[in-house]
Amino acid sequence: MAKVGFVGLGIMGAPMAGHLIDAGHELYLYDIKPVSAELTGKGGVACATGTEVAKHADIIITMVPDTPHVAAALFGENGIAAGLTPGKIVVDMSSIAPVETKEFAKKINELGCDYLDAPVSGGEVGAKAASLTIMVGGPEGAFETVKPLFEKMGKNITLVGGNGDGQTTKVANQIIVALNILAVGEALLFASKAGADPAKVRQALMGGFANSRILEVHGERMVKRTFNPGFRIELHQKDLNLALNGARQMQMSLPSTALAQQLFSSVAAHGGAALDHSALVKALELLANHQVA
C-alpha cells in the first residue's frame, strides 16, 4: 500500500481521498479548512501544512480550484515543495492552465521528483462513484506508478502525453461539456415553450442519437430545477477562460466557446456563480422569457 498525500479536500477532493483510504492506502491530508471527521475516522491523518504532507507521503496529490491555488499549494509558505525529497511524485488533479503546468513540472523536476498533471472530468457524481475520467500528462514511468491510485478514483484513465497535455485535454473536455449543456438547454427550452412536457421530451431523446451524459444528468437538473452544485458555474468560467486565453495566444477563434462563456457570465451576473453549470439554461430562459419547467 502506498503512502499518499492529498491536499485539497473540497467537493471533489474529499470523496477521492476517501476512496484511497477505503482501498487501504496510508493517507496524509491537508486543506485550508479542518479535515473532516469522516476522513480521519476512516484512518486518514490530518496534517498542519502541505510541507508536512509531503514529508510523510511518497505520492502527493493536489486537488484545488485554480492555477494560483496550485502555485500556493506547491511553492507557497509551508507548501509541498518544501517537504519533497528526490524520488517522490507530485500529481496535480486540479484543472489549471497548461502553460503554468509545464513551469510547475519543471520546478518539481529540479527537486528530483516527477510531476503528473491529471485533471478529471465527471464532477461530484463521478468523484463519489469513483468513475472519473482522468487525463494525464507526464512521464510514463510515473504514470504507471500512480495508475493503481487513479484506478481507485476513476474508470477512463489515459496517458495523453507529456506535462501540460493532461491539462490541454481537460480544457478541450470543458469546451465540449459547455457546448453540450448549451445544446441541451436550448432543446428543452424550445420543447417546453412549444407546449411539450420537457421531462418526456428528455426521456424520448435519451433513446436516440441525441443521447448523452449531459442530457441524462444535466437535462434532469434543468427539468427538476436542481441547481445545487456538482460543478459550479464559476469554475466552468475559469476553464473556458483557459480555452479562450489559449486560443488568443494561438491566434485562433473559438466562437461557440465564447458564446457559452457569455451565457455563464449572464447567470453569474444574476447571482448564480455558485450554481451548478447546468444552470446555464437560466440565461437562455431570460432570453426566451420562459422557464424549461
Secondary structure as UniProt FT lines:
FT   STRAND          3..7
FT   TURN            11..12
FT   HELIX           13..22
FT   TURN            23..24
FT   STRAND          26..30
FT   HELIX           37..41
FT   TURN            42..43
FT   STRAND          45..46
FT   HELIX           50..56
FT   STRAND          59..62
FT   HELIX           67..75
FT   TURN            77..78
FT   HELIX           80..83
FT   TURN            86..87
FT   STRAND          89..92
FT   HELIX           98..110
FT   TURN            111..112
FT   STRAND          114..117
FT   STRAND          120..121
FT   HELIX           123..129
FT   STRAND          132..137
FT   HELIX           140..153
FT   STRAND          154..161
FT   TURN            163..164
FT   HELIX           165..193
FT   TURN            194..195
FT   HELIX           198..205
FT   TURN            206..207
FT   TURN            209..210
FT   HELIX           214..218
FT   HELIX           219..224
FT   HELIX           233..249
FT   TURN            250..251
FT   HELIX           255..267
FT   HELIX           268..272
FT   TURN            273..274
FT   HELIX           277..280
FT   HELIX           281..288
//
